[in-house]
């Protein structure tokens, strides 16, 4: 893939479960394909690499979960989750990501998802959420999540 360098995404994480660990790029592309089977993976990777190199986003890796984080300002970050982990492991990874973001100086995290299971996680993690109105941008039930770190 043009512009793709495996070192841009780091080695498989030792916390990712030994032999079951996947490379960050595998997690990102497999998760993107699950979300949208018609996604152009070459274009997705190209745009992600461009955004990383331009410091528009950064990645956090916990287990077989990669958080694509976009700073909105000095204190707020918006996240997108790419995961191959089960929901319980993912919840632990999200809690760890919140601590990491707080350690990086962020005080607020936000994101959206159409996965209803995230509502349960939000409740358990102390995050707030609201259901967004159905629209052309969000044609299925979608939730906005916010967490003060």
Protein Blocks (a to p, Z undefined) as FASTA:
>chain_A
ZZiafklnopadfknopjmpccfklmmmmmmmmmmmmbcfklmmmmmmmmmmnopaccdd
ehjbdcddddfblmbccdddddfbdfklmmmmmmmmmmmmmmnopabdcdddfbfklmmm
mmmnopacddddddfklmcccddddddZZ
